[in-house]
Each structure stands twice: as C-alpha cells, then as structure tokens.
Amino acid sequence: MVIQSPFLHVAAIILLYWIVSISMVFVNKHILSGAYVDTDLSIFIAWYQSLAAVTIIQVIGCMRKFFRNCYKVPEVDFQTLLHCDILKLSLSFIMSIALNNLMLKHIGVAFYQVARSFTLIFTIILSSRMLKQPLTWKALLACLCIITGFVIGIDQENDTGTLSVWGIIYGLLASFSAAICGVYFKRAESIHNGDSLKQAYYNNINCLLLLSPLVYSTGQARQVLQSQTSSALDFWILLTLSGVLSLAIGWVSALQIKVTSPVTHHISINAKSVTQTIIAILYYEEQKTVLWWCGNMLVICGVLLYALIKTTKQVAQKSNSSSSSLLISA
C-alpha cells in the first residue's frame, strides 16, 4: 500500500522510528537479563550485532540481481577503512555498544533515559573542546536541567532499592563513549560523502574485525557455544534481530530528520522516551514516585531545550547567509 498523504507519510516514518528504537532497548534488555546465560556477554553481543549488520547489507546487495533499485554494496577501500577518523569512530562505537549493554544488564528499561542522559552534556563539552563550538549560557541551562533530573532520578532509585552503582557507572561511560562517537561521526560523514548506509557498513566491518580477538580472548564466544543457549533458536533469533535493529536505527533516524526537521526529531525522541518509560513500567509492573517522574521530565526538558537552542541558532545562521548573498548580488 502506498501512503499518498504527506501527513500519513511523516506519521508512518515517526512511528517506524519509535518501533525500531523501543524494540531495540527491550530486545537487548531481554538478552542481557540473564534469561539465557548468567555470565557477561556484552562483547559477544556487540560482535554478533556487527556481524548481523554486515551480513544484512550483503544480502541487500545480492538482491540487486533481482531488483535493480536495491542498494549497491560499496567496494571496501582499505585506505578508507583504516582512515584515522574511521578507526576512531569504530573504536568509540565499540565502547558505546559494549558499555550500553553492560548498563542495560544492571538497570531497568524505565531508568534507561535518565542513565544515558549525560550523553548530551558530554557532547556539549567535547564539541566545545574538539570542534571549537562556543559554549553559551543557554546550553549550560539545558545541562543544569539534565544534571538536576539525573540526581533526582538516582535519589529516587536509591529510595526504592533499585539503584545499581555499576549501572550508573556504565551509563556515564556509555554516555561519554556515545558523545565521542557523535563527534567522530560528524568527521567521518565527509569521508563517505554523506552516505549513512556506507558509513554503517564500513563501521560494522571495523567493529567486527576489532572485536574478534576480544570475543576469543574473553572466552565469551566459547561460553555461548558450550552452553545450552547454543541450541536455543529463540536466542539466535533475538540476537540477529538486535543486529537488524542496531543497523536500522541509524537509517530511520536520518529518515525522520529528512521528512521533518532536527527539532521535530528531538521532540519525537523525547516523546518516544516517555512512551518507552511508561511501557517498561507497565510491562515490568513497577511503581514510581512523583519525584522520580519529575527527574525524568527534567532530563527530557533539558534535552528538548538544547534542541530548540541549536535549531534557533541554525535558522539564524541560514538567515544571515541568505541576507549576505542578497547584498552581494545587489
């Protein structure tokens, strides 16, 4: 069925983003919750997700023989693959995924948004230091909202007895890694000429190669293959699904920004986070205090405030450049 209405088209893409993003968190949480293996499998899962992503892109490329409009898999250029910024992106991406998996192992899905809230703060700091972007008082106000919400969230999790110190530590480290990944993602965009799928392909190849020695040396692959989990079909289906979702999230995010705007994208992310939290509380039958919800809302308001600040700045820059062009032509 072809969606002809522009509104329905945009709504369908936003809904697709929500489904992919929420499903990815719940699927990863289920795999890491100890339902299959009690030991840590964070590195093995990250490795398998990269393997699944590379395989999926190859399968899509093979379909080109039957469907001409299918994506053409780019040839691997080793000079590009081993480019300094590409390698830095891959290393930070590995750290982000592995630490995010470790965080999910120790915290509930409902607390996910708060535990990962420092990503924006680290992004602002790194952008100021590495990309030489100025730090404004408005950005600091957004950071203050996030930090306040983070502290309230931790306090309430502690009061209810669900606080995991390791979960918080892994969350902070995952946030820092994700922020570094975002900075190098911007640098790598120009190398791949803005082709997000090509960038994902190269990134996952590097991750697959870099994680292979770790998967072997930590013995995580051996633990899986020697356990009863190796014969559990649902485990491998969920693991493959997590790889599909991790590849799809970058594509649907770019698609959502393309059909809406950066600020609408951030509004959608925050609305999705609230929905994800509500679904998690209902699914796991958790009870949260009013202060806990206030902490979540402060984090979301901080992220949304920063998105509005950035969008306003971008609009002003475009207006100034347009005015300058008119003056030059006149």
C-alpha positions as CSV (number, residue, x, y, z in Angstrom):
1,M,0.0,0.0,0.0
2,V,1.4,3.4,-1.0
3,I,0.9,6.2,1.5
4,Q,-0.2,9.3,-0.5
5,S,-0.9,11.8,2.2
6,P,2.2,13.8,3.3
7,F,0.9,13.7,6.9
8,L,0.4,10.0,6.9
9,H,3.8,9.6,5.3
10,V,5.6,11.6,8.0
11,A,3.5,9.9,10.7
12,A,4.4,6.4,9.4
13,I,8.2,7.3,9.5
14,I,8.0,8.7,13.0
15,L,6.1,5.5,14.1
16,L,8.7,3.4,12.4
17,Y,11.4,5.2,14.4
18,W,9.6,4.6,17.6
19,I,9.1,0.9,16.9
20,V,12.7,0.4,16.0
21,S,14.1,2.4,18.9
22,I,11.9,1.0,21.6
23,S,12.2,-2.6,20.3
24,M,16.0,-2.4,20.3
25,V,16.1,-1.4,24.0
26,F,13.6,-4.2,25.1
27,V,15.3,-6.9,22.9
28,N,18.8,-6.0,24.3
29,K,17.5,-5.9,27.8
30,H,15.9,-9.4,27.5
31,I,19.1,-10.9,26.1
32,L,21.2,-9.3,28.8
33,S,18.8,-10.0,31.7
34,G,20.3,-13.5,32.2
35,A,17.4,-15.3,30.7
36,Y,19.8,-17.3,28.5
37,V,23.3,-17.0,30.1
38,D,24.1,-15.7,33.6
39,T,27.7,-14.5,32.6
40,D,28.6,-11.3,30.9
41,L,28.1,-11.4,27.1
42,S,28.4,-7.7,26.3
43,I,31.4,-8.1,23.9
44,F,30.0,-11.2,22.2
45,I,26.6,-9.4,21.6
46,A,28.3,-6.3,20.2
47,W,30.4,-8.5,17.9
48,Y,27.4,-10.5,16.7
49,Q,25.4,-7.3,16.1
50,S,28.2,-6.1,13.8
51,L,28.3,-9.5,12.1
52,A,24.5,-9.4,11.5
53,A,24.7,-5.8,10.2
54,V,27.4,-6.6,7.7
55,T,25.6,-9.8,6.6
56,I,22.3,-7.9,6.1
57,I,23.9,-5.3,3.9
58,Q,25.5,-8.0,1.8
59,V,22.1,-9.7,1.5
60,I,20.5,-6.4,0.4
61,G,23.3,-6.1,-2.2
62,C,22.7,-9.7,-3.5
63,M,19.0,-8.8,-4.0
64,R,20.2,-6.2,-6.6
65,K,20.4,-9.1,-9.1
66,F,16.6,-9.4,-8.9
67,F,15.6,-5.9,-8.0
68,R,17.5,-3.1,-9.8
69,N,16.5,-0.4,-7.3
70,C,18.2,-2.3,-4.4
71,Y,21.2,-0.8,-2.6
72,K,24.5,-1.5,-4.3
73,V,27.1,-2.6,-1.7
74,P,30.2,-0.4,-1.9
75,E,33.6,-2.0,-2.6
76,V,35.7,-2.0,0.5
77,D,38.5,0.6,0.2
78,F,41.2,-0.4,2.8
79,Q,42.7,3.1,2.8
80,T,39.3,4.5,3.8
81,L,38.6,1.6,6.2
82,L,41.8,2.3,8.0
83,H,41.4,6.1,7.9
84,C,42.3,7.6,11.3
85,D,38.8,9.2,11.8
86,I,37.0,6.0,10.7
87,L,39.1,3.9,13.1
88,K,38.4,6.3,16.0
89,L,34.7,6.2,15.1
90,S,34.7,2.4,15.2
91,L,36.6,2.2,18.5
92,S,34.2,4.7,20.2
93,F,31.2,2.9,18.7
94,I,32.5,-0.4,20.1
95,M,32.9,1.2,23.6
96,S,29.5,2.8,23.3
97,I,27.7,-0.5,22.4
98,A,29.6,-2.7,25.0
99,L,29.1,-0.2,27.8
100,N,25.5,0.3,26.9
101,N,25.0,-3.5,27.0
102,L,26.7,-3.6,30.4
103,M,24.4,-0.7,31.6
104,L,21.3,-2.5,30.4
105,K,22.3,-5.6,32.3
106,H,22.3,-3.7,35.6
107,I,19.4,-1.2,35.2
108,G,15.7,-1.3,34.3
109,V,14.4,-0.1,30.9
110,A,12.3,2.6,32.8
111,F,15.6,4.2,34.1
112,Y,17.3,4.0,30.7
113,Q,16.6,7.6,29.6
114,V,18.0,9.1,32.9
115,A,21.0,6.7,33.0
116,R,22.0,7.8,29.4
117,S,21.1,11.5,29.9
118,F,24.8,12.6,30.2
119,T,25.3,11.9,26.5
120,L,24.2,15.5,25.7
121,I,26.4,17.0,28.4
122,F,29.5,15.2,27.2
123,T,28.6,16.1,23.6
124,I,28.4,19.8,24.5
125,I,31.8,19.6,26.3
126,L,33.5,17.6,23.5
127,S,32.0,19.9,20.8
128,S,33.4,22.9,22.7
129,R,36.9,21.3,23.0
130,M,37.2,19.3,19.8
131,L,35.0,21.1,17.3
132,K,35.7,24.6,18.8
133,Q,32.0,25.3,19.2
134,P,31.2,28.2,21.6
135,L,29.6,27.3,25.0
136,T,26.6,29.6,25.8
137,W,24.7,30.2,29.0
138,K,21.5,28.7,27.4
139,A,23.4,25.4,26.7
140,L,24.6,25.5,30.4
141,L,21.0,25.9,31.5
142,A,20.0,22.8,29.5
143,C,22.9,20.9,31.2
144,L,21.7,22.1,34.6
145,C,18.2,20.7,33.9
146,I,19.7,17.3,32.9
147,I,22.0,17.1,35.9
148,T,19.2,18.0,38.3
149,G,17.0,15.4,36.7
150,F,19.8,12.8,36.8
151,V,20.5,13.4,40.6
152,I,16.7,13.2,41.4
153,G,16.4,10.0,39.4
154,I,19.3,8.4,41.2
155,D,18.0,9.5,44.6
156,Q,14.6,8.0,43.9
157,E,16.0,4.8,42.5
158,N,18.1,4.5,45.7
159,D,14.9,5.1,47.9
160,T,13.1,2.3,46.1
161,G,16.1,-0.1,46.4
162,T,16.5,-0.5,42.6
163,L,19.7,1.6,42.3
164,S,22.7,-0.1,40.7
165,V,26.0,1.7,41.2
166,W,27.6,-0.3,38.4
167,G,24.6,0.6,36.2
168,I,25.2,4.3,36.8
169,I,28.9,4.0,36.2
170,Y,28.4,2.0,33.0
171,G,25.7,4.6,32.0
172,L,28.1,7.5,32.4
173,L,30.9,5.7,30.5
174,A,28.4,4.7,27.7
175,S,27.2,8.3,27.5
176,F,30.8,9.6,27.2
177,S,31.6,7.0,24.5
178,A,28.4,7.9,22.6
179,A,29.3,11.6,22.7
180,I,32.8,10.8,21.3
181,C,31.2,8.6,18.7
182,G,28.9,11.5,17.7
183,V,31.9,13.9,17.2
184,Y,33.8,11.4,15.0
185,F,30.6,10.6,13.2
186,K,30.5,14.2,12.0
187,R,34.1,14.0,10.9
188,A,33.5,10.7,9.1
189,E,30.4,12.0,7.2
190,S,32.6,13.9,4.7
191,I,34.7,10.8,4.0
192,H,31.7,8.8,2.9
193,N,30.0,11.8,1.1
194,G,27.0,11.7,3.5
195,D,26.1,8.0,2.6
196,S,24.8,6.8,6.0
197,L,24.5,3.2,4.9
198,K,28.0,3.1,3.5
199,Q,29.3,4.6,6.8
200,A,27.4,2.0,8.8
201,Y,28.8,-0.8,6.5
202,Y,32.5,0.4,7.0
203,N,31.9,1.0,10.7
204,N,30.5,-2.5,11.3
205,I,33.3,-4.2,9.3
206,N,35.9,-2.4,11.5
207,C,33.9,-3.4,14.7
208,L,33.7,-7.0,13.5
209,L,37.5,-7.1,13.0
210,L,38.4,-5.3,16.2
211,L,36.1,-7.3,18.4
212,S,37.0,-10.7,17.1
213,P,40.2,-11.0,19.2
214,L,38.3,-9.8,22.3
215,V,35.5,-12.3,21.8
216,Y,38.1,-15.1,21.6
217,S,40.3,-13.9,24.5
218,T,37.5,-13.2,26.9
219,G,36.0,-16.6,26.2
220,Q,32.5,-15.2,25.7
221,A,32.0,-17.0,22.4
222,R,33.2,-20.3,23.9
223,Q,30.7,-19.7,26.9
224,V,27.8,-19.3,24.4
225,L,28.8,-22.3,22.2
226,Q,29.4,-24.6,25.2
227,S,26.1,-23.7,27.0
228,Q,22.6,-24.9,26.3
229,T,21.9,-21.5,24.8
230,S,23.8,-22.5,21.6
231,S,20.8,-24.8,20.7
232,A,18.1,-22.2,21.7
233,L,16.7,-21.0,18.4
234,D,14.9,-18.0,20.1
235,F,18.2,-16.7,21.5
236,W,19.8,-16.6,18.0
237,I,16.6,-15.0,16.5
238,L,16.6,-12.3,19.2
239,L,20.4,-11.8,18.8
240,T,20.0,-11.4,15.0
241,L,17.0,-9.1,15.5
242,S,19.1,-6.9,17.8
243,G,21.7,-6.6,14.9
244,V,19.0,-5.7,12.4
245,L,17.6,-3.0,14.8
246,S,21.0,-1.6,15.6
247,L,21.6,-1.1,11.8
248,A,18.1,0.2,11.2
249,I,18.1,2.8,14.0
250,G,20.7,5.0,12.2
251,W,18.7,4.8,8.9
252,V,15.3,5.6,10.4
253,S,16.8,8.5,12.5
254,A,18.2,10.0,9.3
255,L,14.9,9.4,7.5
256,Q,12.9,11.1,10.3
257,I,15.2,14.2,10.2
258,K,14.8,14.3,6.4
259,V,11.0,14.3,6.4
260,T,10.6,16.6,9.5
261,S,13.4,18.7,11.0
262,P,16.1,18.4,13.6
263,V,13.9,19.9,16.4
264,T,10.9,17.7,15.4
265,H,13.3,14.7,15.6
266,H,14.3,15.7,19.1
267,I,10.7,16.2,20.1
268,S,10.0,12.7,18.7
269,I,12.9,11.2,20.7
270,N,11.7,12.7,23.9
271,A,8.1,11.7,23.3
272,K,9.4,8.2,22.5
273,S,11.4,8.1,25.7
274,V,8.3,8.9,27.8
275,T,6.4,6.2,25.9
276,Q,9.2,3.7,26.4
277,T,9.3,4.5,30.1
278,I,5.5,4.0,30.5
279,I,5.6,0.7,28.5
280,A,8.5,-0.5,30.7
281,I,6.7,0.4,34.0
282,L,3.5,-1.3,32.8
283,Y,5.3,-4.4,31.4
284,Y,7.6,-5.0,34.4
285,E,4.8,-3.9,36.8
286,E,7.0,-1.2,38.6
287,Q,5.8,1.6,40.8
288,K,7.5,5.0,40.7
289,T,7.1,8.1,42.9
290,V,6.1,11.6,41.7
291,L,9.7,12.8,42.3
292,W,11.0,10.0,40.1
293,W,8.8,11.3,37.3
294,C,9.9,14.9,37.9
295,G,13.5,13.7,37.4
296,N,12.6,12.1,34.1
297,M,10.8,15.2,33.0
298,L,13.7,17.5,33.9
299,V,16.1,15.3,31.8
300,I,13.6,15.4,28.8
301,C,13.1,19.2,29.2
302,G,16.9,19.7,29.2
303,V,17.4,17.7,26.0
304,L,14.4,19.5,24.3
305,L,15.7,22.9,25.4
306,Y,19.1,22.3,23.9
307,A,17.5,21.1,20.6
308,L,15.5,24.3,20.4
309,I,18.6,26.4,21.1
310,K,20.5,24.6,18.3
311,T,17.7,24.9,15.9
312,T,17.2,28.6,16.6
313,K,20.9,29.1,16.0
314,Q,20.9,27.2,12.7
315,V,17.9,29.2,11.4
316,A,19.6,32.5,12.4
317,Q,22.8,31.4,10.6
318,K,20.8,30.5,7.4
319,S,19.0,33.8,7.5
320,N,22.3,35.7,7.9
321,S,23.9,33.8,5.0
322,S,20.8,34.5,2.8
323,S,21.0,38.2,3.6
324,S,24.7,38.3,2.8
325,S,24.0,36.6,-0.6
326,L,21.3,39.1,-1.4
327,L,23.6,42.0,-0.6
328,I,26.4,40.6,-2.7
329,S,24.1,40.0,-5.7
330,A,22.6,43.5,-5.3
